[in-house]
Amino acid sequence: MTSVLLAGALLNAFSGKGLLPDATVANVEFLISVGLAAASTVIVATRAGLPVSTTHALIGGLIGAGLAFTPGEIVWSAFGGGYLAPLLISPVLALSITAMSYPCARRTRMVLGIKAASRVELEPNHRLAAATSEMSVPLAYG
Protein backbone atom coordinates (compact mmCIF):
# COMPACT_ATOMS: atom_id res chain seq x y z
CA MET A 1 0.00 0.00 0.00
CA THR A 2 2.84 2.36 0.83
CA SER A 3 4.42 1.83 -2.58
CA VAL A 4 1.15 2.80 -4.27
CA LEU A 5 1.01 6.01 -2.23
CA LEU A 6 4.67 6.79 -2.96
CA ALA A 7 4.16 6.09 -6.66
CA GLY A 8 1.24 8.52 -6.67
CA ALA A 9 3.36 11.15 -4.95
CA LEU A 10 6.17 10.64 -7.48
CA LEU A 11 3.71 10.90 -10.35
CA ASN A 12 2.45 14.21 -8.98
CA ALA A 13 5.99 15.46 -8.44
CA PHE A 14 7.02 14.67 -12.01
CA SER A 15 3.79 15.67 -13.69
CA GLY A 16 5.04 19.16 -14.43
CA LYS A 17 2.03 20.82 -12.79
CA GLY A 18 2.97 24.26 -11.60
CA LEU A 19 6.06 24.20 -13.79
CA LEU A 20 4.19 24.32 -17.11
CA PRO A 21 0.69 25.34 -18.18
CA ASP A 22 -1.98 22.71 -17.38
CA ALA A 23 -2.86 22.32 -21.07
CA THR A 24 0.74 21.38 -21.85
CA VAL A 25 0.97 18.91 -18.99
CA ALA A 26 -2.25 17.22 -20.16
CA ASN A 27 -0.99 16.92 -23.76
CA VAL A 28 -0.27 13.25 -24.62
CA GLU A 29 2.50 14.19 -27.06
CA PHE A 30 4.19 16.23 -24.32
CA LEU A 31 4.10 13.29 -21.91
CA ILE A 32 5.51 10.93 -24.54
CA SER A 33 8.27 13.45 -25.28
CA VAL A 34 9.20 13.68 -21.60
CA GLY A 35 9.30 9.89 -21.28
CA LEU A 36 11.35 9.40 -24.43
CA ALA A 37 13.80 12.15 -23.47
CA ALA A 38 14.31 10.69 -19.99
CA ALA A 39 14.62 7.11 -21.29
CA SER A 40 17.07 8.17 -24.01
CA THR A 41 19.21 10.01 -21.49
CA VAL A 42 19.34 6.99 -19.17
CA ILE A 43 20.13 4.58 -22.03
CA VAL A 44 22.89 6.73 -23.53
CA ALA A 45 24.50 7.44 -20.16
CA THR A 46 24.31 3.78 -19.16
CA ARG A 47 25.80 2.59 -22.45
CA ALA A 48 28.58 5.17 -22.08
CA GLY A 49 29.28 3.93 -18.54
CA LEU A 50 28.37 7.25 -16.98
CA PRO A 51 26.55 7.62 -13.68
CA VAL A 52 22.92 8.52 -14.31
CA SER A 53 19.96 9.65 -12.25
CA THR A 54 16.47 8.93 -13.51
CA THR A 55 15.24 11.86 -11.43
CA HIS A 56 17.59 14.24 -13.20
CA ALA A 57 16.68 12.67 -16.56
CA LEU A 58 12.95 13.16 -15.92
CA ILE A 59 13.41 16.76 -14.84
CA GLY A 60 15.57 17.40 -17.91
CA GLY A 61 12.84 15.80 -20.04
CA LEU A 62 10.21 18.06 -18.47
CA ILE A 63 12.27 21.20 -19.06
CA GLY A 64 13.33 20.19 -22.58
CA ALA A 65 9.83 19.19 -23.68
CA GLY A 66 8.46 22.29 -21.98
CA LEU A 67 10.84 24.50 -23.96
CA ALA A 68 9.86 22.71 -27.17
CA PHE A 69 6.08 22.76 -26.59
CA THR A 70 5.61 26.07 -24.79
CA PRO A 71 8.72 28.24 -25.09
CA GLY A 72 8.75 31.06 -22.57
CA GLU A 73 5.97 29.58 -20.41
CA ILE A 74 8.08 27.63 -17.93
CA VAL A 75 7.58 28.93 -14.40
CA TRP A 76 11.21 29.12 -13.36
CA SER A 77 10.37 29.99 -9.75
CA ALA A 78 8.48 26.67 -9.48
CA PHE A 79 11.48 24.93 -11.01
CA GLY A 80 13.83 26.40 -8.41
CA GLY A 81 11.69 25.64 -5.37
CA GLY A 82 9.93 22.46 -6.40
CA TYR A 83 12.52 20.69 -8.51
CA LEU A 84 16.02 22.15 -8.28
CA ALA A 85 16.23 22.68 -4.51
CA PRO A 86 15.38 19.02 -3.67
CA LEU A 87 17.95 17.83 -6.25
CA LEU A 88 20.65 19.94 -4.64
CA ILE A 89 19.64 19.19 -1.05
CA SER A 90 19.21 15.40 -1.35
CA PRO A 91 22.91 14.52 -1.92
CA VAL A 92 23.92 16.72 1.00
CA LEU A 93 21.26 15.11 3.18
CA ALA A 94 22.33 11.59 2.12
CA LEU A 95 25.98 12.38 2.87
CA SER A 96 25.06 13.80 6.27
CA ILE A 97 22.99 10.73 7.20
CA THR A 98 25.82 8.44 6.05
CA ALA A 99 28.42 10.40 8.01
CA MET A 100 26.28 10.15 11.15
CA SER A 101 25.37 6.45 10.79
CA TYR A 102 28.74 5.07 9.65
CA PRO A 103 30.45 5.17 13.07
CA CYS A 104 27.57 3.18 14.60
CA ALA A 105 27.59 0.63 11.78
CA ARG A 106 31.39 0.28 11.98
CA ARG A 107 31.26 -0.18 15.76
CA THR A 108 28.58 -2.87 15.36
CA ARG A 109 30.67 -4.66 12.73
CA MET A 110 33.72 -4.61 15.01
CA VAL A 111 31.75 -5.89 18.04
CA LEU A 112 30.42 -8.78 15.92
CA GLY A 113 33.95 -9.55 14.72
CA ILE A 114 33.16 -9.03 11.05
CA LYS A 115 36.12 -7.93 8.97
CA ALA A 116 35.63 -5.47 6.12
CA ALA A 117 34.31 -7.33 3.07
CA SER A 118 36.31 -7.04 -0.08
CA ARG A 119 33.57 -8.54 -2.27
CA VAL A 120 30.16 -10.16 -2.16
CA GLU A 121 29.75 -13.46 -4.01
CA LEU A 122 27.06 -16.02 -4.62
CA GLU A 123 27.90 -19.36 -3.01
CA PRO A 124 26.88 -22.65 -4.64
CA ASN A 125 24.07 -23.13 -2.12
CA HIS A 126 22.52 -19.84 -3.30
CA ARG A 127 23.46 -17.81 -0.28
CA LEU A 128 25.28 -14.50 -0.50
CA ALA A 129 28.53 -14.30 1.39
CA ALA A 130 30.74 -11.36 2.18
CA ALA A 131 34.19 -12.69 1.40
CA THR A 132 37.07 -11.51 3.56
CA SER A 133 40.59 -12.69 4.06
CA GLU A 134 39.79 -14.06 7.52
CA MET A 135 36.15 -15.15 7.46
CA SER A 136 33.11 -15.51 5.27
CA VAL A 137 29.86 -14.09 6.62
CA PRO A 138 26.76 -15.66 5.03
CA LEU A 139 24.01 -13.19 4.20
CA ALA A 140 20.39 -14.25 3.76
CA TYR A 141 19.30 -14.46 0.14
CA GLY A 142 15.83 -15.08 -1.25
VOBA-1610 file (N, C-alpha, C; in pm, whole numbers, padded with zeros to 5 digits, always signed):
BEGIN
Met+00082-00120+00000Met+00000+00000+00000Met+00087+00127+00000Thr+00194+00120+00076Thr+00284+00236+00083Thr+00344+00265-00054Ser+00382+00160-00127Ser+00442+00183-00258Ser+00344+00249-00354Val+00216+00216-00342Val+00115+00280-00427Val+00105+00428-00394Leu+00107+00460-00265Leu+00101+00601-00223Leu+00226+00677-00268Leu+00343+00613-00253Leu+00467+00679-00296Leu+00470+00697-00447Ala+00420+00597-00520Ala+00416+00609-00666Ala+00325+00724-00707Gly+00214+00740-00639Gly+00124+00852-00667Gly+00190+00985-00639Ala+00266+00991-00529Ala+00336+01115-00495Ala+00444+01146-00599Leu+00516+01043-00644Leu+00617+01064-00748Leu+00554+01110-00878Leu+00440+01051-00912Leu+00371+01090-01035Leu+00332+01236-01029Asn+00281+01280-00914Asn+00245+01421-00898Asn+00369+01510-00905Ala+00478+01465-00845Ala+00599+01546-00844Ala+00656+01564-00984Phe+00644+01460-01067Phe+00702+01467-01201Phe+00599+01492-01309Ser+00484+01540-01271Ser+00379+01567-01369Ser+00403+01699-01442Gly+00479+01787-01382Gly+00504+01916-01443Gly+00402+02022-01404Lys+00304+01983-01321Lys+00203+02082-01279Lys+00270+02191-01196Gly+00237+02312-01226Gly+00297+02426-01160Gly+00422+02475-01232Leu+00487+02385-01303Leu+00606+02420-01379Leu+00570+02465-01520Leu+00465+02403-01575Leu+00419+02432-01711Leu+00269+02453-01709Pro+00214+02516-01812Pro+00069+02534-01818Pro-00003+02398-01815Asp-00121+02395-01752Asp-00198+02271-01738Asp-00229+02206-01873Ala-00256+02287-01975Ala-00286+02232-02107Ala-00166+02157-02164Thr-00047+02206-02137Thr+00074+02138-02185Thr+00094+02007-02112Val+00077+02010-01982Val+00097+01891-01899Val-00003+01781-01936Ala-00122+01819-01979Ala-00225+01722-02016Ala-00209+01670-02159Asn-00120+01729-02236Asn-00099+01692-02376Asn-00026+01557-02384Val-00085+01459-02451Val-00027+01325-02462Val+00109+01329-02531Glu+00123+01409-02636Glu+00250+01419-02706Glu+00360+01473-02614Phe+00324+01568-02529Phe+00419+01623-02432Phe+00467+01513-02338Leu+00374+01435-02285Leu+00410+01329-02191Leu+00499+01224-02256Ile+00467+01189-02381Ile+00551+01093-02454Ile+00690+01151-02476Ser+00698+01279-02508Ser+00827+01345-02528Ser+00911+01343-02401Val+00848+01370-02288Val+00920+01368-02160Val+00973+01227-02134Gly+00888+01127-02152Gly+00930+00989-02128Gly+01042+00944-02220Leu+01031+00978-02348Leu+01135+00940-02443Leu+01267+01012-02415Ala+01258+01139-02378Ala+01380+01215-02347Ala+01449+01155-02224Ala+01373+01125-02121Ala+01431+01069-01999Ala+01490+00930-02027Ala+01415+00846-02098Ala+01462+00711-02129Ala+01588+00716-02215Ser+01590+00804-02313Ser+01707+00817-02401Ser+01829+00861-02322Thr+01810+00954-02232Thr+01921+01001-02149Thr+01978+00888-02065Val+01890+00811-02002Val+01934+00699-01917Val+02006+00593-02001Ile+01952+00561-02117Ile+02013+00458-02203Ile+02151+00503-02251Val+02161+00625-02302Val+02289+00673-02353Val+02392+00681-02241Ala+02355+00734-02127Ala+02450+00744-02016Ala+02492+00606-01967Thr+02399+00513-01960Thr+02431+00378-01916Thr+02525+00309-02014Arg+02495+00321-02143Arg+02580+00259-02245Arg+02720+00321-02246Ala+02728+00449-02211Ala+02858+00517-02208Ala+02932+00491-02076Gly+02866+00423-01982Gly+02928+00393-01854Gly+02930+00511-01759Leu+02844+00607-01782Leu+02837+00725-01698Leu+02735+00707-01588Pro+02757+00768-01473Pro+02655+00762-01368Pro+02532+00838-01416Val+02414+00791-01382Val+02292+00852-01431Val+02185+00851-01322Ser+02107+00954-01319Ser+01996+00965-01225Ser+01867+00976-01305Thr+01774+00885-01281Thr+01647+00893-01351Thr+01570+01019-01311Thr+01589+01062-01189Thr+01524+01186-01143Thr+01573+01304-01226His+01703+01314-01241His+01759+01424-01320His+01715+01411-01467Ala+01710+01288-01517Ala+01668+01267-01656Ala+01523+01309-01676Leu+01436+01276-01580Leu+01295+01316-01592Leu+01278+01468-01585Ile+01351+01530-01495Ile+01341+01676-01484Ile+01395+01742-01611Gly+01505+01689-01664Gly+01557+01740-01791Gly+01456+01721-01903Gly+01388+01605-01904Gly+01284+01580-02004Gly+01169+01678-01992Leu+01129+01708-01868Leu+01021+01806-01847Leu+01061+01943-01899Ile+01181+01987-01863Ile+01227+02120-01906Ile+01244+02124-02058Gly+01310+02022-02114Gly+01333+02019-02258Gly+01204+02015-02338Ala+01112+01927-02298Ala+00983+01919-02368Ala+00903+02046-02345Gly+00916+02103-02226Gly+00846+02229-02198Gly+00896+02342-02286Leu+01027+02348-02307Leu+01084+02450-02396Leu+01040+02427-02540Ala+01026+02301-02580Ala+00986+02271-02717Ala+00837+02297-02740Phe+00753+02263-02641Phe+00608+02276-02659Phe+00557+02415-02627Thr+00609+02475-02521Thr+00561+02607-02479Thr+00679+02697-02441Pro+00756+02740-02540Pro+00872+02824-02509Pro+00830+02950-02436Gly+00904+02984-02332Gly+00875+03106-02257Gly+00766+03091-02152Glu+00706+02975-02139Glu+00597+02958-02041Glu+00637+02871-01922Ile+00764+02838-01910Ile+00808+02763-01793Ile+00812+02857-01674Val+00757+02813-01563Val+00758+02893-01440Val+00887+02860-01366Trp+00988+02941-01389Trp+01121+02912-01336Trp+01124+02915-01184Ser+01039+02996-01122Ser+01037+02999-00975Ser+00988+02864-00920Ala+00894+02800-00989Ala+00848+02667-00948Ala+00959+02565-00970Phe+01036+02583-01074Phe+01148+02493-01101Phe+01250+02500-00989Gly+01283+02622-00947Gly+01383+02640-00841Gly+01339+02581-00708Gly+01216+02609-00668Gly+01169+02564-00537Gly+01121+02420-00535Gly+01054+02378-00641Gly+00993+02246-00640Gly+01076+02136-00702Tyr+01175+02171-00782Tyr+01252+02069-00851Tyr+01402+02081-00822Leu+01459+02198-00841Leu+01602+02215-00828Leu+01650+02204-00684Ala+01581+02270-00592Ala+01623+02268-00451Ala+01630+02125-00396Pro+01527+02040-00417Pro+01538+01902-00367Pro+01655+01825-00431Leu+01683+01851-00559Leu+01795+01783-00625Leu+01929+01823-00565Leu+01940+01947-00523Leu+02065+01994-00464Leu+02076+01954-00317Ile+01964+01949-00248Ile+01964+01919-00105Ile+01980+01769-00079Ser+01921+01683-00163Ser+01921+01540-00135Ser+02060+01477-00125Pro+02157+01511-00212Pro+02291+01452-00192Pro+02357+01497-00062Val+02336+01621-00025Val+02392+01672+00100Val+02328+01600+00219Leu+02198+01581+00212Leu+02126+01511+00318Leu+02173+01365+00327Ala+02187+01299+00213Ala+02233+01159+00212Ala+02374+01148+00269Leu+02462+01239+00234Leu+02598+01238+00287Leu+02598+01261+00438Ser+02515+01351+00483Ser+02506+01380+00627Ser+02456+01258+00705Ile+02353+01192+00654Ile+02299+01073+00720Ile+02404+00962+00722Thr+02476+00946+00612Thr+02582+00844+00605Thr+02692+00875+00704Ala+02734+01000+00710Ala+02842+01040+00801Ala+02802+01016+00946Met+02674+01036+00977Met+02628+01015+01115Met+02608+00866+01147Ser+02566+00786+01050Ser+02537+00645+01079Ser+02659+00554+01063Tyr+02759+00593+00988Tyr+02874+00507+00965Tyr+02946+00467+01094Pro+02974+00559+01185Pro+03045+00517+01307Pro+02968+00408+01384Cys+02839+00418+01390Cys+02757+00318+01460Cys+02764+00184+01387Ala+02753+00186+01256Ala+02759+00063+01178Ala+02898-00001+01189Arg+03002+00079+01187Arg+03139+00028+01198Arg+03160-00034+01335Arg+03113+00033+01440Arg+03126-00018+01576Arg+03054-00152+01589Thr+02935-00162+01532Thr+02858-00287+01536Thr+02934-00398+01464Arg+02990-00367+01349Arg+03067-00466+01273Arg+03187-00515+01353Met+03256-00424+01421Met+03372-00461+01501Met+03332-00547+01620Val+03223-00512+01689Val+03175-00589+01804Val+03139-00731+01761Leu+03080-00745+01642Leu+03042-00878+01592Leu+03161-00954+01534Gly+03276-00889+01523Gly+03395-00955+01472Gly+03397-00973+01322Ile+03322-00893+01251Ile+03316-00903+01105Ile+03423-00812+01046Lys+03509-00871+00964Lys+03612-00793+00897Lys+03551-00726+00773Ala+03613-00620+00729Ala+03563-00547+00612Ala+03560-00640+00491Ala+03446-00645+00424Ala+03431-00733+00307Ala+03498-00671+00186Ser+03569-00755+00113Ser+03631-00704-00008Ser+03542-00729-00129Arg+03449-00827-00117Arg+03357-00854-00227Arg+03238-00933-00173Val+03132-00935-00249Val+03016-01016-00216Val+02999-01115-00331Glu+02985-01243-00297Glu+02975-01346-00401Glu+02861-01441-00370Leu+02813-01505-00474Leu+02706-01602-00462Leu+02767-01740-00443Glu+02738-01803-00329Glu+02790-01936-00301Glu+02706-02040-00374Pro+02761-02160-00394Pro+02688-02265-00464Pro+02551-02298-00404Asn+02536-02282-00274Asn+02407-02313-00212Asn+02311-02194-00216His+02337-02100-00305His+02252-01984-00330His+02238-01892-00209Arg+02344-01877-00137Arg+02346-01781-00028Arg+02454-01678-00058Leu+02426-01553-00030Leu+02528-01450-00050Leu+02627-01456+00064Ala+02752-01433+00035Ala+02853-01430+00139Ala+02943-01310+00117Ala+02977-01243+00225Ala+03074-01136+00218Ala+03209-01200+00237Ala+03291-01200+00135Ala+03419-01269+00140Ala+03525-01177+00197Thr+03596-01226+00297Thr+03707-01151+00356Thr+03827-01243+00361Ser+03939-01188+00397Ser+04059-01269+00406Ser+04054-01363+00525Glu+03978-01326+00631Glu+03979-01406+00752Glu+03852-01488+00773Met+03738-01440+00725Met+03615-01515+00746Met+03512-01482+00640Ser+03420-01572+00622Ser+03311-01551+00527Ser+03183-01541+00606Val+03109-01432+00588Val+02986-01409+00662Val+02869-01432+00569Pro+02791-01542+00590Pro+02676-01566+00503Pro+02568-01460+00525Leu+02510-01414+00417Leu+02401-01319+00420Leu+02278-01387+00365Ala+02163-01362+00424Ala+02039-01425+00376Ala+02010-01382+00233Tyr+01963-01474+00152Tyr+01930-01446+00014Tyr+01803-01521-00021Gly+01706-01446-00078Gly+01583-01508-00125Gly+01497-01548-00013
//
